[in-house]
């Protein structure tokens, strides 16, 4: 998928073994149709304004919002 990066945010979290994992959240504009995609990545290499060809995996999560369960789609980078 080809995206133009429009935003980047570093948001570390604590892993299962108690170590800090540096993680990044990006927003990107999909070139083919202009849709905005938000995705997570372990890589901090992408800069705002750059155009990247990236492989993303889409997954579903069920979240509870004020007693109502909704489906949320999450994208994350897949490294080959």
Buried (B, 14 or more C-beta within 10 A) or exposed (E): BEBBBBEBEEEEEEEEEEEEEEBBBBBBBEEEEEEEBBBBBEEEEBEEEEEBEBEBEEEEEEEEEEEEEEEEEEBBBEEE
